[in-house]
Amino acid sequence: MIVGIGVDVVDLARFERAVGRTPALRERLFAESERDRPLRSLAGRFAAKEALMKALGDTTGIRWHDMVVTADADGDPSFRLSGAAKAIAERRGAARIHLTMSHDAGVAIAMVVAETAPETAPERGPGAGS
């Protein structure tokens, strides 16, 4: 069952200006493992974090470093949650969080779908009917 859906769009030029004016934003918004990426990728990760908070429906106590965008062996993005973000996800029953990101034509976009763990269908014994 879907717990929440979030989407966010970031204007790349505006994001680049913000990081240029305030270089400390990289450290404040992104974990060390994220920081060395190109600005368009950082903008996508920022959009992902914003989309996650929308999908969870609560931002109480969340810090930017509580949501780290990672990639699996195939390059597919996902989140590593900790702190308040992890606690909120658990409280909302969000056992699975799906993330997609893209950037093109001057914008970065991210979409997050949070869902509960798949329910196991009850086993049906002999003569259980259909």
C-alpha positions in Angstrom: 0.0 0.0 0.0 1.3 3.5 -0.8 2.1 5.6 2.2 2.9 8.8 0.3 4.1 10.3 -3.0 6.4 13.3 -3.3 7.8 15.2 -6.3 10.2 18.1 -6.5 11.7 20.2 -9.2 14.9 22.3 -8.9 15.9 25.0 -11.4 19.6 24.2 -12.2 20.7 27.8 -12.7 19.1 28.9 -9.5 20.7 26.0 -7.6 24.1 26.8 -9.1 23.8 30.4 -8.0 22.9 29.4 -4.5 25.8 27.1 -4.2 28.1 29.7 -5.7 26.9 32.3 -3.2 27.0 30.0 -0.2 29.7 27.3 -0.7 28.8 25.8 2.7 25.5 24.6 1.2 27.3 21.5 -0.1 28.4 20.5 3.4 25.0 21.4 4.9 22.8 19.6 2.4 24.9 16.6 1.3 26.8 13.8 3.0 30.4 13.5 2.2 29.7 10.6 -0.2 27.4 12.9 -2.2 29.4 16.1 -2.4 31.8 15.4 -5.3 29.1 15.0 -7.9 28.4 17.6 -10.6 26.0 20.4 -9.7 23.2 18.9 -11.9 23.4 15.7 -9.9 23.5 17.5 -6.6 20.4 19.4 -7.7 18.7 16.0 -8.4 19.7 14.8 -5.0 18.3 18.0 -3.3 15.0 17.4 -5.2 15.0 13.8 -4.0 15.4 14.8 -0.4 12.6 17.4 -0.8 10.4 14.8 -2.5 11.1 12.3 0.3 9.9 14.7 2.9 6.7 15.3 0.9 6.1 11.6 0.6 6.6 11.1 4.3 4.3 14.0 5.1 6.4 15.1 8.1 9.7 17.0 8.4 9.9 17.2 12.2 13.5 17.0 13.2 14.8 15.8 9.9 18.3 16.9 9.0 19.6 16.9 5.4 22.2 14.3 6.3 19.4 11.9 7.6 18.6 11.3 3.9 21.6 10.2 1.8 21.0 9.3 -1.9 23.0 6.2 -2.8 23.1 3.9 -5.9 23.1 0.2 -6.1 25.4 -1.9 -8.3 23.2 -1.1 -11.4 23.3 2.6 -10.7 19.7 2.7 -9.5 19.2 5.4 -6.8 17.8 4.8 -3.4 18.0 6.4 0.1 20.0 5.5 3.2 17.9 6.9 6.0 19.0 7.7 9.6 17.9 9.8 12.5 14.5 11.6 12.3 13.9 10.6 8.6 14.3 6.9 9.5 12.0 7.3 12.6 9.3 9.1 10.6 9.5 6.5 7.8 9.1 3.7 10.3 6.3 5.4 12.1 4.4 5.9 8.8 5.0 2.2 7.9 7.2 3.2 4.9 9.2 0.0 4.5 10.0 0.6 0.9 11.0 3.9 -0.7 11.3 4.1 -4.5 13.2 7.0 -6.0 13.7 8.2 -9.5 15.7 11.4 -10.6 16.4 13.1 -13.8 17.9 16.4 -15.1 17.4 18.0 -18.5 16.5 21.4 -20.0 17.7 23.4 -17.0 15.8 21.5 -14.3 16.3 18.5 -12.0 13.3 16.5 -10.9 12.8 13.7 -8.4 9.9 11.5 -7.5 9.5 9.4 -4.4 6.9 6.7 -3.7 6.9 5.4 -0.1 5.0 2.1 0.5 4.4 -0.4 3.2 6.1 -3.8 3.1 4.4 -6.2 0.7 1.8 -8.2 2.5 2.0 -11.9 2.3 -1.1 -13.6 1.0 -2.5 -16.0 3.6 -1.7 -19.5 2.8 -4.7 -21.5 1.7 -5.0 -25.1 2.8 -6.8 -27.9 1.1 -10.5 -27.3 0.8 -10.2 -23.6 1.6 -12.3 -22.6 -1.3 -11.6 -20.0 -3.9 
